[in-house]
């Protein structure tokens, strides 16, 4: 065997090894293109005749499992810009998206929405004791009201699907007015006790 032939043999063997490795990589499934799973939360409103507007500031939306602090997944993080929504603009089945994020697949028992500010304007013809119609309303709790949404059943999030949840902010039950019997159009007190319930949900393929 000549010197040139002996030198070419290792190169040829290396080429065969690289080709085999390349084929092995090509035969592997592309795990980086898996669609994963995600959840989107939208808000709608239950009509109320008591208000001209009811504006809330939403600072966080998250899902979690019972008794598992490590399972918390933020759909809207507290560090992000708040979502400000006038609930009275969401009547007649109008919806607005407030949060969306990729999440690990699995079962989630809880959906929470944090509201840190609210402002209402009474319907025409009504006023507070001071004669004004608008009022800032303090949410219950320190750092805002952490409201657990009443779900019809746990969220089951699957790979390849987006779970869309529509939440109804029940204005009539959330902003409680105390009026005087002899002056029903004058509001003496208002309390904010947020009530949020799941209205509907469905899954749609990602991609």
N, C-alpha and C positions, 0 to 999 in steps of 0.2 A: 504494500500500500504506500503511495507517495506521501510526502509531507503535506501537500495541499489537501489530499483526501482525508488524512488523519485530522487536520485542522477543521475541515468542514463538518465532520461527524458530530462533534459536540453541539455545534450551532444548529444542525438539523434536529438533534434530539431536543434542544431547548425550544425550538419552534414548535415541535409536536406537543410538548408539555404546555406551552402557552396557549396553543390552539385548544387543547383539551380543557384547560381551565376556563378559557373564554366560552366554550360551549356549555360548560357547567353553569356559568353565571347566566347565560342566555336562557337556560332551561329553568332557572329559578323564577317563581312568581314575583311580580313587581309589587312588593308590599307597601311601597311608598305611595301608590296611587289608590289605596283603599279609601272610600269616601267617608268612613267614620259615621258619626251620628251628630245630630244637632237638635236644639230646641229653640223655638221662637214663641214669644209671648206678646199678644196683642190685647188692647184694652177697649172695652165698649162701656156704654152707660145705660142704666135703667132710668127712664124719663122721670122728671120731677117738676111739678108746677110751682114749687116754692122759690126757685132760684132762676136768675137770668144767666149766671155763670157760676162755676165751681171749679177752681183751678188748683191742681195739686202738683207738687214737685217730687218726682220719684228719683231716689238716689241709689237704690240697689235693688236687683232682682236676682234671686238664687233658688236652686233646688237642692234637696238633701234627702237622706234616709233617716228613719227613726233611730236615735241612739248612736249615730255614727258621724262624729264631727269631721272625720277625714273625708266624708262623702260630699261635702258642700262644694257646689260648682256655681260660680258666679256667671249669670247671663248678662247682667249689667253691674259692673264693679263700682264700689263707692268712690273710687278714684276717677271715674269717668264723669263727663258732663251730665248733670241731672236731666231727666226728661220732664218737661213741664207740659201738662195736658189740661185743657179746659174740658171737663167731663160733659158739659152740656152740649158740646159740639159733636158728641159721639152718639147722639140719639138716633133712632130709626136704623139700628144695626150698622152704623158707621163704626169702623175700627181704626185704631192706630197702633203700630208696632212700637213697643217700648224696650224690648230686649231680644237679643239673639246671640247664640254662641255654640261652638262645637262642644260636645260633652262626651264623656265615656258612656258607652252603652250600659244598660242595666235598668233597674227598677228604682224609682224615686218616689217617696211617700209625701214629700212636702214641697210646696212652692210658696215662697215668701216674697213680698213686695214691701219695700221700705219707703215711707212717705215722710219727708222732713219739714214740709210747709204746705199750707192750704189757705186759700182766700176765696171768699164767696161774695156774690152780689145778689141781693134779694130780688125777687120778681117785681115788676112794676106795681106800684101802689102799696108796697110794704116797706117798712123801715125799722131800724133799731131805735132804742130809746133816745139816742142822741140825735135822731133825725137823719142819720146817714144810712145808705143802703149796702155799703161794702164793709167787710170785716176780715182781718187776718185771724185765722183760727189755729190755735196751738195743738199740734198732734200729741196724743198721749205717749208717755214714755220718754226716757232720756235719749237724745240723739235721733228723735223721730219715731214714728209708729212702725214697728216691724210686724206687718200684717200677714198672717198665714191665710192663703187662699183656700177656700173650701172646695176641694177636688171631688169629682164624682167617683174617682177611683185612682190608685197610684199611677204615675206616669211610667210607662214601659218604653224605654228608648232603645231602638235597634239600629245596628250598623246599616248604613246605606239609606237611612230614612231621616227626614226632618219631622219632628213632632211639633205641630202648631196648636197652641192653646189660646183660646179667647177667654179673657177674664172680664166679668161684669163688675163694675164699681157701682154698688147700689147707693146712689146719692141720697134717696129719701130715708134710708136707714142709717146712713153714715153721718149726715149733718142733722142733728136733732135740734129743733126749734121749740122754745117755750114762749108762748104768747099769752096775752091777758084776755080773759073771757069777755070783758067789755070793750076791748080794743084788739080784735083778732089780727089786724094788719100791723100791729106794733110788736116787734120781737124783743123780749126781755133778755133772753139768753140763747146761746148756741153752743152745742157740744159736738166734738168730732170723735166719733167712734166708728172707724172704717169697717165696712162690710164688703168683702170681695168674694165672689163665687165663680167657679168655672161655668161658662156658658156652653162651650162646645170645644171639641178637639178633633184633629185628624192627622194622619201621616201622609207624607208625600215623598217620592224618591229624591235623593240628592243627585246632583250632577248637572 
